[in-house]
Amino acid sequence: MISEKVSVLITGDIDPTPEASLAEKRKALQDTLAAFDGAGVKGTFYIVGNIVSDYEKILAGMKVSGHEIGCHGLTHDESEEFNRLPYETARKHIAEATQKISRITGRPPVSFRAPRVKSSHMTHQALSDLGYLSDSSVCSQRLDFISSNLINLHWLFAPRLPYHPHPESAFRRGHSRLWEIPVSACGLPFISAVLYFFGVDFMMRFFHLLHREARRTGKPIVYLFHPSEFASQTTRIRRKTTLKSVASRGFYFRRHLKLTGSAGERFQKTVQFVKRMSAYPDIEFMTVHEYVKRLNAR
């Protein structure tokens, strides 16, 4: 059955990003929102609980514009590897982050993305128990070396369409009340690092491929970026070479791709990309929560 509309979910992760100053990151987020508002785009922004107070005024404006504010964990540091945290620890982190976000925004977030897109069935259970409606941490059929997960073989076999996860696996269909909304991928991920490295024309061909699939199956197109990518990097973080750093080379390669070009060039590519997507007459930009409400109404 061919869908009449194609749902496009633009999702941004707001994390600490120590390489840029807070002033630069605030400006980058404000520039992003101005560009989105000008193009009639509503997005979902997942923010880390411990930094939410740094963006209080901006978040207030985001709500007025119809953007969704989701949760991106509490700390975004090495203590938050949600793919291996036990249930109680995951729940504690998410509950504290939820409380901090709710205090600033006036409402509890219902959409979640794990730091470094690392999740598990235990995290899903914690999210469900805390009242969350969706997670967007699985990248179905993503196989690349630019992920902080390196090669996650579970992703290769995860459902492509949104699904209710299994109680024993985040990557299988089950009967959880939570929805998993996978980040779009087809080998390569549909993320900003690929846009910056390969360019707008390549990403539009990628988008056209996903668009054809969406027309056929009703699958949403989910794009991931970081507003801090539009902030000038003021500090170079030096890391010691350790076994752990060697095992995480995918993360550093991803950061290299993510920062291809200047901050201004990355921003202009993003604006151009969003405008070219919006030229498709059958697409509909919406937040993750709006999309989940539509799923639940079926």
Residue pairs with C-beta under 8 A, 6 or more apart in sequence:
1 218
2 215
2 216
3 214
3 215
3 217
3 218
4 282
5 282
5 283
5 284
6 211
6 214
6 215
6 220
6 221
6 280
6 282
6 283
6 284
7 214
7 220
7 221
7 283
7 284
7 286
7 291
7 294
8 220
8 221
8 223
8 277
8 283
8 284
8 285
8 286
9 43
9 44
9 136
9 181
9 220
9 221
9 222
9 223
9 285
9 286
9 287
9 288
9 291
10 36
10 41
10 42
10 43
10 44
10 223
10 225
10 274
10 285
11 43
11 44
11 45
11 46
11 113
11 136
11 183
11 222
11 223
11 224
11 225
11 288
12 32
12 43
12 44
12 45
12 46
12 224
12 225
12 226
12 227
13 45
13 46
13 72
13 113
13 224
13 225
13 226
14 29
14 45
14 46
14 47
14 48
14 51
14 55
14 72
14 226
14 227
14 228
15 48
15 51
15 72
15 76
15 115
15 226
15 228
16 48
16 50
16 51
16 76
16 77
17 25
17 226
17 228
17 231
18 235
18 237
19 233
19 234
19 235
19 236
19 237
20 28
20 228
20 231
20 232
20 233
20 234
20 235
21 231
21 234
22 54
24 231
24 232
24 234
25 227
25 228
25 231
26 54
26 55
26 58
27 231
28 227
28 228
28 229
28 230
28 231
28 263
28 267
29 55
29 58
29 227
29 228
30 58
31 230
31 267
32 227
32 230
32 267
32 270
33 58
33 61
33 62
33 65
33 67
35 267
35 270
35 271
35 274
36 42
36 43
36 65
36 67
36 274
37 65
39 271
39 274
39 275
39 278
40 278
40 285
41 274
41 278
41 285
42 65
42 66
42 67
42 68
42 285
42 286
42 287
42 290
43 67
43 68
43 285
43 287
44 67
44 68
44 69
44 70
44 111
44 287
44 288
44 289
45 62
45 67
45 68
45 69
45 70
45 227
46 70
46 71
46 72
46 111
46 112
46 113
46 136
47 55
47 59
47 69
47 70
47 71
47 72
47 101
48 72
48 73
48 74
48 75
48 76
48 97
48 115
49 71
49 72
49 73
49 74
49 75
49 96
49 97
49 98
49 99
49 100
49 101
50 74
50 75
50 76
50 97
50 100
52 59
52 100
52 101
52 104
52 105
53 100
53 104
56 104
59 69
59 104
59 105
60 105
62 69
63 69
63 105
63 106
66 287
67 287
68 111
68 287
68 288
68 289
68 290
69 101
69 105
69 109
70 109
70 110
70 111
70 112
70 113
70 288
70 289
71 94
71 97
71 98
71 101
71 109
71 111
71 112
71 113
71 132
72 97
72 112
72 113
72 114
72 115
73 80
73 82
73 93
73 94
73 97
73 114
73 115
74 80
74 93
74 94
74 96
74 97
74 100
75 93
76 115
79 93
80 93
80 114
80 115
81 116
81 118
82 90
82 114
82 115
82 118
82 119
82 120
82 123
82 137
83 114
83 118
83 119
83 120
83 123
83 149
84 118
84 120
85 93
85 120
85 122
85 123
86 122
87 122
87 125
87 126
90 120
90 122
90 123
90 126
91 126
91 129
91 130
94 112
94 123
94 126
94 127
94 130
94 132
95 130
98 108
98 109
98 130
101 108
101 109
102 108
102 109
108 131
109 132
110 131
110 132
110 133
110 134
110 289
110 292
111 132
111 133
111 134
111 135
111 136
111 287
111 288
111 289
111 292
112 127
112 132
112 134
112 135
112 136
112 137
113 135
113 136
113 137
114 123
114 135
114 137
116 148
116 149
116 251
117 137
117 138
117 139
117 147
117 148
117 149
117 183
118 137
118 148
118 149
119 135
119 137
119 138
119 170
120 170
121 165
121 166
121 167
121 168
121 169
121 170
123 135
123 137
123 170
124 135
124 165
124 170
124 176
124 178
124 180
125 167
125 176
127 135
127 178
128 176
128 177
128 178
132 178
133 177
133 178
133 179
133 289
133 292
133 296
134 178
134 179
134 180
134 181
134 288
134 289
134 292
135 165
135 170
135 178
135 179
135 180
135 181
136 180
136 181
136 182
136 183
136 222
136 288
137 170
137 180
137 183
138 155
138 158
138 170
138 171
138 180
138 182
138 183
139 147
139 152
139 155
139 182
139 183
139 185
139 189
140 155
140 158
140 159
140 160
140 182
140 183
140 185
141 155
141 156
141 158
141 160
141 185
141 186
141 187
142 152
142 155
142 156
142 183
142 185
142 187
142 188
142 189
143 151
143 155
143 156
143 187
144 151
144 187
144 188
144 189
145 151
145 249
145 250
145 253
146 189
146 193
146 194
146 250
146 253
146 254
146 257
147 189
147 250
147 251
147 254
148 248
148 250
148 251
148 254
149 155
149 250
150 247
150 248
150 250
151 250
154 169
154 170
154 171
155 171
155 185
157 171
158 171
158 172
158 180
158 182
159 172
159 173
159 180
159 182
160 182
160 213
160 217
160 219
161 182
161 217
161 218
161 219
162 179
162 180
162 181
162 182
162 219
162 220
162 291
162 295
163 173
163 179
163 180
164 173
164 174
164 175
164 176
164 177
164 178
164 179
164 180
165 171
165 172
165 173
165 174
165 176
165 178
165 180
166 172
166 173
166 174
166 175
166 176
167 174
167 175
167 176
168 174
170 180
179 292
179 295
181 220
181 222
181 288
181 291
181 292
182 222
183 189
183 190
183 191
183 222
183 223
183 224
184 190
184 210
184 220
184 221
184 222
184 223
186 206
186 209
186 210
188 194
188 206
189 224
190 206
190 207
190 210
190 221
190 222
190 223
190 224
191 223
191 224
191 225
192 223
192 224
192 225
192 226
192 229
192 258
192 266
192 270
193 254
193 257
193 258
193 260
194 202
194 203
194 206
194 257
195 203
195 225
195 269
195 270
195 273
196 229
196 257
196 258
196 259
196 260
196 261
196 265
196 266
196 269
197 257
197 260
199 269
200 269
200 272
200 273
200 276
203 273
204 273
204 276
204 277
207 221
207 277
210 219
210 221
211 221
211 280
211 283
213 219
214 220
214 221
215 282
220 291
221 283
225 270
226 258
229 258
229 259
229 263
229 266
230 263
230 264
230 266
230 267
230 270
231 263
232 262
232 263
233 259
233 263
239 245
245 252
259 266
260 266
261 269
277 283
278 285
